[in-house]
Amino acid sequence: MVEYPFEISPMFEGERIRKEGMFVELGGPKSLGLELVRAKPMDEIEDDKVKIIGPDLKYGRGQDLSLGNDLQHRRRTCRN
């Protein structure tokens, strides 16, 4: 299990983070944001692997963000 230095809980769902409490805004109305999700066979997936590519983040607003996720693909059969 991955440990995070902050709390993650449904208790915070809908919680708003004010500008003063934010280090950087990724994506948003004035910048680009996208996510690519790819399904791959299990033998091509490495659990808990995180790779960060790109320049260091700078304090401020509206930095572009793109995410890529590789997920396990398991063939499903439909039953009628």
N, CA, C and O atoms as a Tinker XYZ file with bonds, in Angstrom:
   320  protein
     1  N      0.838000   -1.185000    0.000000    73     2
     2  CA     0.000000    0.000000    0.000000    64     1     3
     3  C      0.879000    1.243000    0.000000    63     2     4     5
     4  O      1.932000    1.272000    0.638000    81     3
     5  N      0.442000    2.256000   -0.712000    73     3     6
     6  CA     1.184000    3.504000   -0.823000    64     5     7
     7  C      0.792000    4.434000    0.329000    63     6     8     9
     8  O     -0.391000    4.588000    0.632000    81     7
     9  N      1.779000    5.045000    0.962000    73     7    10
    10  CA     1.538000    5.999000    2.043000    64     9    11
    11  C      1.640000    7.422000    1.487000    63    10    12    13
    12  O      2.564000    7.729000    0.734000    81    11
    13  N      0.708000    8.274000    1.852000    73    11    14
    14  CA     0.714000    9.676000    1.425000    64    13    15
    15  C      0.913000   10.565000    2.648000    63    14    16    17
    16  O      0.427000   10.238000    3.731000    81    15
    17  N      1.630000   11.700000    2.489000    73    15    18
    18  CA     1.879000   12.583000    3.636000    64    17    19
    19  C      0.703000   13.508000    3.940000    63    18    20    21
    20  O      0.884000   14.549000    4.573000    81    19
    21  N     -0.496000   13.142000    3.499000    73    19    22
    22  CA    -1.693000   13.938000    3.761000    64    21    23
    23  C     -2.877000   12.986000    3.807000    63    22    24    25
    24  O     -2.773000   11.831000    3.393000    81    23
    25  N     -3.987000   13.470000    4.304000    73    23    26
    26  CA    -5.169000   12.621000    4.439000    64    25    27
    27  C     -5.964000   12.575000    3.140000    63    26    28    29
    28  O     -6.148000   13.587000    2.465000    81    27
    29  N     -6.429000   11.375000    2.810000    73    27    30
    30  CA    -7.324000   11.175000    1.676000    64    29    31
    31  C     -8.536000   10.440000    2.222000    63    30    32    33
    32  O     -8.407000    9.357000    2.793000    81    31
    33  N     -9.704000   11.024000    2.046000    73    31    34
    34  CA   -10.895000   10.425000    2.629000    64    33    35
    35  C    -12.143000   10.966000    1.943000    63    34    36    37
    36  O    -12.141000   12.102000    1.468000    81    35
    37  N    -13.219000   10.163000    1.883000    73    35    38
    38  CA   -14.485000   10.682000    1.367000    64    37    39
    39  C    -14.997000   11.864000    2.186000    63    38    40    41
    40  O    -15.830000   12.641000    1.719000    81    39
    41  N    -14.490000   11.990000    3.413000    73    39    42
    42  CA   -14.878000   13.108000    4.275000    64    41    43
    43  C    -14.567000   14.457000    3.606000    63    42    44    45
    44  O    -15.246000   15.451000    3.863000    81    43
    45  N    -13.529000   14.483000    2.742000    73    43    46
    46  CA   -13.110000   15.727000    2.100000    64    45    47
    47  C    -13.779000   15.935000    0.742000    63    46    48    49
    48  O    -13.484000   16.914000    0.057000    81    47
    49  N    -14.665000   15.040000    0.347000    73    47    50
    50  CA   -15.319000   15.166000   -0.955000    64    49    51
    51  C    -16.080000   16.487000   -1.029000    63    50    52    53
    52  O    -16.840000   16.826000   -0.122000    81    51
    53  N    -15.874000   17.219000   -2.101000    73    51    54
    54  CA   -16.522000   18.516000   -2.261000    64    53    55
    55  C    -15.791000   19.650000   -1.567000    63    54    56    57
    56  O    -16.186000   20.810000   -1.688000    81    55
    57  N    -14.726000   19.328000   -0.838000    73    55    58
    58  CA   -13.932000   20.350000   -0.138000    64    57    59
    59  C    -13.271000   21.265000   -1.150000    63    58    60    61
    60  O    -12.759000   20.793000   -2.165000    81    59
    61  N    -13.273000   22.535000   -0.900000    73    59    62
    62  CA   -12.633000   23.495000   -1.802000    64    61    63
    63  C    -11.305000   23.945000   -1.217000    63    62    64    65
    64  O    -11.179000   24.189000   -0.018000    81    63
    65  N    -10.345000   24.046000   -2.078000    73    63    66
    66  CA    -9.031000   24.544000   -1.674000    64    65    67
    67  C     -8.930000   25.981000   -2.156000    63    66    68    69
    68  O     -9.053000   26.255000   -3.350000    81    67
    69  N     -8.711000   26.877000   -1.243000    73    67    70
    70  CA    -8.602000   28.303000   -1.578000    64    69    71
    71  C     -7.231000   28.612000   -2.164000    63    70    72    73
    72  O     -6.273000   27.870000   -1.943000    81    71
    73  N     -7.139000   29.687000   -2.899000    73    71    74
    74  CA    -5.907000   30.092000   -3.566000    64    73    75
    75  C     -4.723000   30.155000   -2.596000    63    74    76    77
    76  O     -3.611000   29.767000   -2.956000    81    75
    77  N     -4.946000   30.628000   -1.396000    73    75    78
    78  CA    -3.862000   30.777000   -0.418000    64    77    79
    79  C     -3.293000   29.426000    0.011000    63    78    80    81
    80  O     -2.135000   29.354000    0.423000    81    79
    81  N     -4.083000   28.355000   -0.079000    73    79    82
    82  CA    -3.637000   27.035000    0.346000    64    81    83
    83  C     -3.101000   26.181000   -0.794000    63    82    84    85
    84  O     -2.824000   24.996000   -0.609000    81    83
    85  N     -2.956000   26.777000   -1.965000    73    83    86
    86  CA    -2.551000   26.024000   -3.142000    64    85    87
    87  C     -1.126000   26.395000   -3.548000    63    86    88    89
    88  O     -0.763000   27.572000   -3.552000    81    87
    89  N     -0.324000   25.392000   -3.887000    73    87    90
    90  CA     1.020000   25.652000   -4.392000    64    89    91
    91  C      0.987000   25.888000   -5.894000    63    90    92    93
    92  O      1.607000   26.821000   -6.404000    81    91
    93  N      0.257000   25.033000   -6.593000    73    91    94
    94  CA     0.190000   25.141000   -8.042000    64    93    95
    95  C     -1.175000   24.629000   -8.510000    63    94    96    97
    96  O     -1.738000   23.706000   -7.921000    81    95
    97  N     -1.693000   25.234000   -9.565000    73    95    98
    98  CA    -2.938000   24.781000  -10.165000    64    97    99
    99  C     -2.591000   24.098000  -11.486000    63    98   100   101
   100  O     -1.999000   24.711000  -12.374000    81    99
   101  N     -2.962000   22.833000  -11.606000    73    99   102
   102  CA    -2.681000   22.072000  -12.818000    64   101   103
   103  C     -3.965000   21.910000  -13.601000    63   102   104   105
   104  O     -4.992000   21.517000  -13.047000    81   103
   105  N     -3.912000   22.209000  -14.873000    73   103   106
   106  CA    -5.135000   22.214000  -15.670000    64   105   107
   107  C     -5.940000   23.438000  -15.264000    63   106   108   109
   108  O     -5.379000   24.388000  -14.716000    81   107
   109  N     -7.211000   23.435000  -15.515000    73   107   110
   110  CA    -8.045000   24.560000  -15.135000    64   109   111
   111  C     -8.604000   25.266000  -16.353000    63   110   112   113
   112  O     -8.321000   24.877000  -17.486000    81   111
   113  N     -9.399000   26.304000  -16.126000    73   111   114
   114  CA   -10.087000   26.957000  -17.233000    64   113   115
   115  C     -9.174000   27.709000  -18.203000    63   114   116   117
   116  O     -9.559000   27.930000  -19.352000    81   115
   117  N     -7.987000   28.103000  -17.776000    73   115   118
   118  CA    -7.098000   28.889000  -18.641000    64   117   119
   119  C     -5.866000   28.113000  -19.089000    63   118   120   121
   120  O     -4.907000   28.712000  -19.575000    81   119
   121  N     -5.873000   26.795000  -18.935000    73   119   122
   122  CA    -4.744000   25.978000  -19.356000    64   121   123
   123  C     -5.252000   24.634000  -19.860000    63   122   124   125
   124  O     -6.427000   24.300000  -19.704000    81   123
   125  N     -4.365000   23.885000  -20.454000    73   123   126
   126  CA    -4.735000   22.595000  -21.018000    64   125   127
   127  C     -4.609000   21.484000  -19.984000    63   126   128   129
   128  O     -3.732000   21.523000  -19.122000    81   127
   129  N     -5.478000   20.513000  -20.077000    73   127   130
   130  CA    -5.405000   19.335000  -19.229000    64   129   131
   131  C     -5.953000   18.150000  -19.998000    63   130   132   133
   132  O     -7.006000   18.245000  -20.628000    81   131
   133  N     -5.235000   17.024000  -19.948000    73   131   134
   134  CA    -5.734000   15.836000  -20.621000    64   133   135
   135  C     -5.268000   14.595000  -19.883000    63   134   136   137
   136  O     -4.310000   14.632000  -19.110000    81   135
   137  N     -5.968000   13.488000  -20.137000    73   135   138
   138  CA    -5.613000   12.212000  -19.532000    64   137   139
   139  C     -5.735000   11.137000  -20.596000    63   138   140   141
   140  O     -6.734000   11.063000  -21.311000    81   139
   141  N     -4.710000   10.308000  -20.693000    73   139   142
   142  CA    -4.697000    9.183000  -21.615000    64   141   143
   143  C     -4.713000    7.904000  -20.790000    63   142   144   145
   144  O     -3.840000    7.698000  -19.947000    81   143
   145  N     -5.693000    7.048000  -21.026000    73   143   146
   146  CA    -5.791000    5.766000  -20.328000    64   145   147
   147  C     -5.648000    4.668000  -21.365000    63   146   148   149
   148  O     -6.379000    4.631000  -22.355000    81   147
   149  N     -4.684000    3.765000  -21.124000    73   147   150
   150  CA    -4.454000    2.654000  -22.048000    64   149   151
   151  C     -4.641000    1.338000  -21.308000    63   150   152   153
   152  O     -4.161000    1.172000  -20.187000    81   151
   153  N     -5.341000    0.406000  -21.941000    73   151   154
   154  CA    -5.495000   -0.946000  -21.394000    64   153   155
   155  C     -4.383000   -1.809000  -21.968000    63   154   156   157
   156  O     -4.178000   -1.856000  -23.181000    81   155
   157  N     -3.661000   -2.497000  -21.072000    73   155   158
   158  CA    -2.537000   -3.331000  -21.493000    64   157   159
   159  C     -2.650000   -4.697000  -20.834000    63   158   160   161
   160  O     -3.303000   -4.837000  -19.799000    81   159
   161  N     -2.012000   -5.711000  -21.433000    73   159   162
   162  CA    -1.990000   -7.029000  -20.789000    64   161   163
   163  C     -1.235000   -6.959000  -19.461000    63   162   164   165
   164  O     -0.370000   -6.102000  -19.274000    81   163
   165  N     -1.567000   -7.863000  -18.548000    73   163   166
   166  CA    -0.993000   -7.839000  -17.200000    64   165   167
   167  C      0.537000   -7.920000  -17.202000    63   166   168   169
   168  O      1.178000   -7.304000  -16.350000    81   167
   169  N      1.131000   -8.659000  -18.131000    73   167   170
   170  CA     2.591000   -8.798000  -18.130000    64   169   171
   171  C      3.329000   -7.518000  -18.543000    63   170   172   173
   172  O      4.555000   -7.457000  -18.443000    81   171
   173  N      2.608000   -6.508000  -19.000000    73   171   174
   174  CA     3.222000   -5.225000  -19.360000    64   173   175
   175  C      3.005000   -4.149000  -18.303000    63   174   176   177
   176  O      3.409000   -3.004000  -18.507000    81   175
   177  N      2.378000   -4.489000  -17.182000    73   175   178
   178  CA     2.069000   -3.524000  -16.124000    64   177   179
   179  C      3.018000   -3.718000  -14.949000    63   178   180   181
   180  O      3.277000   -4.848000  -14.536000    81   179
   181  N      3.536000   -2.617000  -14.410000    73   179   182
   182  CA     4.353000   -2.643000  -13.197000    64   181   183
   183  C      3.575000   -1.948000  -12.087000    63   182   184   185
   184  O      3.322000   -0.745000  -12.166000    81   183
   185  N      3.191000   -2.698000  -11.045000    73   183   186
   186  CA     2.429000   -2.123000   -9.939000    64   185   187
   187  C      3.224000   -1.027000   -9.239000    63   186   188   189
   188  O      4.437000   -1.142000   -9.066000    81   187
   189  N      2.532000    0.032000   -8.839000    73   187   190
   190  CA     3.089000    1.136000   -8.050000    64   189   191
   191  C      4.226000    1.875000   -8.739000    63   190   192   193
   192  O      4.995000    2.561000   -8.065000    81   191
   193  N      4.359000    1.762000  -10.044000    73   191   194
   194  CA     5.397000    2.502000  -10.759000    64   193   195
   195  C      4.856000    3.875000  -11.140000    63   194   196   197
   196  O      3.794000    3.990000  -11.753000    81   195
   197  N      5.590000    4.898000  -10.774000    73   195   198
   198  CA     5.227000    6.272000  -11.121000    64   197   199
   199  C      6.425000    6.888000  -11.825000    63   198   200   201
   200  O      7.550000    6.826000  -11.329000    81   199
   201  N      6.176000    7.478000  -12.979000    73   199   202
   202  CA     7.244000    8.108000  -13.746000    64   201   203
   203  C      6.824000    9.554000  -14.007000    63   202   204   205
   204  O      5.773000    9.811000  -14.594000    81   203
   205  N      7.648000   10.482000  -13.566000    73   203   206
   206  CA     7.356000   11.905000  -13.770000    64   205   207
   207  C      8.276000   12.414000  -14.866000    63   206   208   209
   208  O      9.498000   12.300000  -14.773000    81   207
   209  N      7.671000   12.978000  -15.908000    73   207   210
   210  CA     8.419000   13.467000  -17.062000    64   209   211
   211  C      8.067000   14.937000  -17.262000    63   210   212   213
   212  O      6.891000   15.298000  -17.295000    81   211
   213  N      9.067000   15.770000  -17.393000    73   211   214
   214  CA     8.804000   17.177000  -17.656000    64   213   215
   215  C      9.566000   18.074000  -16.699000    63   214   216   217
   216  O     10.288000   17.590000  -15.828000    81   215
   217  N      9.406000   19.387000  -16.860000    73   215   218
   218  CA    10.121000   20.337000  -16.002000    64   217   219
   219  C      9.542000   20.353000  -14.590000    63   218   220   221
   220  O      8.406000   19.932000  -14.371000    81   219
   221  N     10.331000   20.842000  -13.636000    73   219   222
   222  CA     9.841000   21.004000  -12.269000    64   221   223
   223  C      8.680000   21.988000  -12.251000    63   222   224   225
   224  O      8.608000   22.899000  -13.076000    81   223
   225  N      7.780000   21.794000  -11.307000    73   223   226
   226  CA     6.638000   22.696000  -11.168000    64   225   227
   227  C      7.091000   24.022000  -10.584000    63   226   228   229
   228  O      7.990000   24.073000   -9.745000    81   227
   229  N      6.462000   25.082000  -11.035000    73   227   230
   230  CA     6.731000   26.413000  -10.500000    64   229   231
   231  C      5.494000   26.877000   -9.759000    63   230   232   233
   232  O      4.371000   26.524000  -10.118000    81   231
   233  N      5.709000   27.666000   -8.730000    73   231   234
   234  CA     4.587000   28.218000   -7.977000    64   233   235
   235  C      3.740000   29.059000   -8.917000    63   234   236   237
   236  O      4.272000   29.858000   -9.687000    81   235
   237  N      2.452000   28.888000   -8.859000    73   235   238
   238  CA     1.593000   29.725000   -9.682000    64   237   239
   239  C      0.344000   29.014000  -10.145000    63   238   240   241
   240  O     -0.007000   27.934000   -9.670000    81   239
   241  N     -0.312000   29.655000  -11.085000    73   239   242
   242  CA    -1.599000   29.166000  -11.565000    64   241   243
   243  C     -1.505000   28.778000  -13.032000    63   242   244   245
   244  O     -0.638000   29.239000  -13.775000    81   243
   245  N     -2.429000   27.918000  -13.413000    73   243   246
   246  CA    -2.661000   27.632000  -14.809000    64   245   247
   247  C     -1.561000   26.927000  -15.563000    63   246   248   249
   248  O     -1.303000   27.262000  -16.719000    81   247
   249  N     -0.898000   25.954000  -14.945000    73   247   250
   250  CA     0.088000   25.193000  -15.679000    64   249   251
   251  C     -0.601000   24.016000  -16.371000    63   250   252   253
   252  O     -1.488000   23.379000  -15.803000    81   251
   253  N     -0.180000   23.741000  -17.606000    73   251   254
   254  CA    -0.760000   22.635000  -18.349000    64   253   255
   255  C     -0.423000   21.306000  -17.667000    63   254   256   257
   256  O      0.608000   21.175000  -17.007000    81   255
   257  N     -1.314000   20.324000  -17.839000    73   255   258
   258  CA    -1.131000   19.030000  -17.192000    64   257   259
   259  C     -1.608000   17.932000  -18.116000    63   258   260   261
   260  O     -2.686000   18.023000  -18.703000    81   259
   261  N     -0.804000   16.897000  -18.242000    73   259   262
   262  CA    -1.257000   15.698000  -18.937000    64   261   263
   263  C     -0.882000   14.485000  -18.093000    63   262   264   265
   264  O      0.198000   14.432000  -17.504000    81   263
   265  N     -1.775000   13.528000  -18.046000    73   263   266
   266  CA    -1.573000   12.296000  -17.281000    64   265   267
   267  C     -1.707000   11.112000  -18.209000    63   266   268   269
   268  O     -2.528000   11.122000  -19.126000    81   267
   269  N     -0.904000   10.094000  -17.972000    73   267   270
   270  CA    -1.030000    8.843000  -18.706000    64   269   271
   271  C     -1.173000    7.703000  -17.719000    63   270   272   273
   272  O     -0.407000    7.614000  -16.760000    81   271
   273  N     -2.129000    6.843000  -17.937000    73   271   274
   274  CA    -2.369000    5.699000  -17.063000    64   273   275
   275  C     -2.414000    4.426000  -17.886000    63   274   276   277
   276  O     -3.145000    4.340000  -18.873000    81   275
   277  N     -1.629000    3.438000  -17.478000    73   275   278
   278  CA    -1.701000    2.114000  -18.086000    64   277   279
   279  C     -2.412000    1.206000  -17.095000    63   278   280   281
   280  O     -1.994000    1.074000  -15.945000    81   279
   281  N     -3.488000    0.583000  -17.552000    73   279   282
   282  CA    -4.307000   -0.267000  -16.698000    64   281   283
   283  C     -4.280000   -1.700000  -17.196000    63   282   284   285
   284  O     -4.070000   -1.958000  -18.382000    81   283
   285  N     -4.494000   -2.622000  -16.277000    73   283   286
   286  CA    -4.554000   -4.031000  -16.650000    64   285   287
   287  C     -5.762000   -4.270000  -17.537000    63   286   288   289
   288  O     -6.862000   -3.790000  -17.262000    81   287
   289  N     -5.541000   -5.009000  -18.586000    73   287   290
   290  CA    -6.634000   -5.348000  -19.505000    64   289   291
   291  C     -6.903000   -6.846000  -19.377000    63   290   292   293
   292  O     -6.006000   -7.671000  -19.554000    81   291
   293  N     -8.121000   -7.170000  -19.073000    73   291   294
   294  CA    -8.516000   -8.570000  -19.010000    64   293   295
   295  C     -9.718000   -8.741000  -19.926000    63   294   296   297
   296  O    -10.713000   -8.025000  -19.809000    81   295
   297  N     -9.614000   -9.675000  -20.812000    73   295   298
   298  CA   -10.704000   -9.898000  -21.768000    64   297   299
   299  C    -11.937000  -10.396000  -21.039000    63   298   300   301
   300  O    -11.865000  -11.330000  -20.241000    81   299
   301  N    -13.053000   -9.775000  -21.314000    73   299   302
   302  CA   -14.317000  -10.167000  -20.687000    64   301   303
   303  C    -15.227000  -10.797000  -21.730000    63   302   304   305
   304  O    -15.225000  -10.405000  -22.897000    81   303
   305  N    -15.980000  -11.746000  -21.303000    73   303   306
   306  CA   -16.956000  -12.366000  -22.202000    64   305   307
   307  C    -18.355000  -11.980000  -21.734000    63   306   308   309
   308  O    -18.639000  -11.933000  -20.537000    81   307
   309  N    -19.200000  -11.710000  -22.688000    73   307   310
   310  CA   -20.581000  -11.346000  -22.373000    64   309   311
   311  C    -21.434000  -12.605000  -22.300000    63   310   312   313
   312  O    -21.324000  -13.504000  -23.133000    81   311
   313  N    -22.266000  -12.642000  -21.307000    73   311   314
   314  CA   -23.190000  -13.765000  -21.168000    64   313   315
   315  C    -24.610000  -13.261000  -21.340000    63   314   316   317
   316  O    -24.986000  -12.229000  -20.785000    81   315
   317  N    -25.369000  -13.974000  -22.087000    73   315   318
   318  CA   -26.776000  -13.601000  -22.298000    64   317   319
   319  C    -27.699000  -14.490000  -21.512000    63   318   320
   320  O    -28.917000  -14.320000  -21.570000    81   319
